Amino acid sequence: MVLVLAEHQKGKFKKTAFEAVTYGYKTAQLLQTSCCALVLGQADNPGELRALWRQQGIHRSGRRVGAF
C-alpha cells in the first residue's frame, strides 16, 4: 500500500495535496498495490481527494488528532 499524507490549511486542501495523491496513485499502479490518502484534522471536503482515484481514504479529526 502507498500511503499519502494530504495536507490542508484551514480546511482547504493545498495544491500539493492533489499532486501527492495523483503521484501516489500512479506509484501504486506501478507497484500493483493500493493507494490510501490520510487526512488529519478538520478538512472541509475530504471526499475531493477520493474522487481523484476512487480508492480508500482515511479522515481523522478531533481533539486527540489536533494535539499531536
MARVO-850548 format. One record per residue: residue number from 0; residue in three letters; x, y, z of N, C-alpha, C, O in turn. Coordinates in steps of 0.02 Angstrom, whole numbers. Layout:
REM MARVO-850548
NODE;NUM;ALA;X;Y;Z;X;Y;Z;X;Y;Z;X;Y;Z
...
This chain:
REM MARVO-850548
NODE;0;MET;42;-59;0;0;0;0;44;62;0;95;65;35
NODE;1;VAL;24;111;-39;57;177;-40;13;223;2;-47;230;-11
NODE;2;LEU;43;254;52;7;299;97;29;371;82;88;386;81
NODE;3;VAL;-20;414;70;-7;485;55;-38;527;109;-96;519;126
NODE;4;LEU;2;573;137;-24;621;186;-47;683;148;-7;716;115
NODE;5;ALA;-111;697;151;-140;754;115;-149;813;163;-191;811;208
NODE;6;GLU;-110;864;152;-113;923;196;-169;971;176;-188;975;117
NODE;7;HIS;-194;1005;225;-242;1059;213;-228;1116;260;-195;1107;312
NODE;8;GLN;-252;1174;243;-244;1233;285;-312;1264;295;-345;1285;247
NODE;9;LYS;-334;1268;357;-400;1295;374;-455;1259;336;-504;1290;314
NODE;10;GLY;-447;1193;327;-499;1153;295;-494;1146;220;-528;1104;190
NODE;11;LYS;-454;1187;189;-447;1186;115;-384;1148;96;-330;1161;123
NODE;12;PHE;-391;1101;49;-333;1063;27;-286;1106;-14;-308;1146;-55
NODE;13;LYS;-222;1097;-1;-171;1132;-40;-163;1097;-107;-180;1039;-115
NODE;14;LYS;-137;1134;-155;-125;1106;-221;-78;1045;-216;-86;996;-253
NODE;15;THR;-31;1049;-171;17;994;-163;-17;930;-139;8;875;-153
NODE;16;ALA;-73;935;-104;-110;876;-82;-137;838;-143;-133;777;-146
NODE;17;PHE;-164;875;-191;-190;843;-251;-133;812;-293;-141;758;-321
NODE;18;GLU;-77;847;-295;-19;820;-331;7;756;-298;22;707;-331
NODE;19;ALA;11;757;-231;36;699;-194;-9;639;-204;15;583;-212
NODE;20;VAL;-74;650;-202;-122;595;-212;-116;567;-283;-117;506;-293
NODE;21;THR;-109;610;-331;-101;588;-401;-38;546;-410;-41;492;-440
NODE;22;TYR;18;570;-384;81;533;-390;79;468;-349;105;417;-370
NODE;23;GLY;47;471;-291;40;411;-250;0;358;-286;17;299;-284
NODE;24;TYR;-54;379;-318;-96;332;-355;-57;301;-413;-61;240;-424
NODE;25;LYS;-20;342;-450;19;316;-506;73;268;-482;86;217;-514
NODE;26;THR;104;284;-426;155;240;-398;124;174;-377;153;121;-389
NODE;27;ALA;66;177;-346;31;116;-326;14;72;-386;19;11;-383
NODE;28;GLN;-6;103;-440;-20;65;-501;43;29;-526;40;-29;-545
NODE;29;LEU;99;64;-526;162;34;-548;182;-24;-504;209;-74;-527
NODE;30;LEU;169;-18;-439;187;-70;-391;132;-123;-383;140;-171;-346
NODE;31;GLN;78;-114;-420;20;-159;-418;-6;-168;-346;-16;-223;-322
NODE;32;THR;-17;-111;-314;-44;-110;-247;-95;-54;-241;-112;-23;-292
NODE;33;SER;-120;-41;-182;-171;10;-173;-139;75;-148;-82;76;-126
NODE;34;CYS;-178;128;-151;-157;194;-128;-209;218;-77;-269;210;-87
NODE;35;CYS;-186;249;-24;-230;275;28;-207;345;47;-148;356;59
NODE;36;ALA;-254;391;51;-238;460;72;-258;468;145;-313;449;164
NODE;37;LEU;-215;496;185;-228;510;255;-237;585;264;-193;624;247
NODE;38;VAL;-294;604;292;-309;674;305;-317;682;380;-360;652;411
NODE;39;LEU;-275;723;410;-279;736;482;-312;803;494;-298;851;459
NODE;40;GLY;-356;805;543;-388;868;560;-454;877;524;-480;831;493
NODE;41;GLN;-481;937;529;-547;952;504;-544;981;434;-539;1042;425
NODE;42;ALA;-546;938;384;-547;961;314;-619;973;293;-664;936;313
NODE;43;ASP;-629;1024;252;-697;1041;231;-729;986;189;-788;969;199
NODE;44;ASN;-691;956;143;-719;906;99;-667;853;82;-637;855;28
NODE;45;PRO;-655;805;128;-606;753;114;-623;710;54;-579;678;25
NODE;46;GLY;-686;709;34;-707;671;-24;-678;696;-90;-677;660;-139
NODE;47;GLU;-655;759;-90;-623;787;-151;-564;744;-173;-555;731;-233
NODE;48;LEU;-524;723;-125;-465;683;-142;-484;613;-165;-455;586;-212
NODE;49;ARG;-533;585;-132;-555;517;-150;-581;515;-222;-574;464;-256
NODE;50;ALA;-612;569;-244;-640;571;-311;-585;567;-365;-599;549;-422
NODE;51;LEU;-523;583;-346;-468;581;-394;-453;510;-417;-434;499;-475
NODE;52;TRP;-460;462;-372;-439;394;-391;-486;340;-367;-475;281;-381
NODE;53;ARG;-538;358;-332;-591;311;-311;-566;250;-273;-589;194;-283
NODE;54;GLN;-519;262;-229;-498;210;-183;-509;235;-112;-545;284;-102
NODE;55;GLN;-478;204;-65;-493;220;4;-458;283;28;-404;301;4
NODE;56;GLY;-489;315;76;-459;373;109;-473;368;183;-523;337;203
NODE;57;ILE;-432;398;223;-441;398;295;-443;470;318;-399;509;302
NODE;58;HIS;-495;487;355;-502;555;380;-511;551;455;-558;520;480
NODE;59;ARG;-466;582;492;-470;581;565;-470;653;590;-430;695;568
NODE;60;SER;-516;666;635;-519;733;665;-534;725;740;-547;669;763
NODE;61;GLY;-533;779;775;-548;777;846;-490;804;887;-437;819;861
NODE;62;ARG;-502;810;952;-451;839;996;-388;797;999;-333;826;1000
NODE;63;ARG;-393;733;999;-334;690;1005;-288;698;944;-227;697;951
NODE;64;VAL;-317;706;885;-277;714;825;-246;784;824;-187;791;807
NODE;65;GLY;-283;835;842;-259;903;840;-206;919;891;-173;971;886
NODE;66;ALA;-196;876;940;-150;891;994;-82;859;987;-43;859;1035
NODE;67;PHE;-65;831;929;-2;796;924;57;841;916;114;818;911
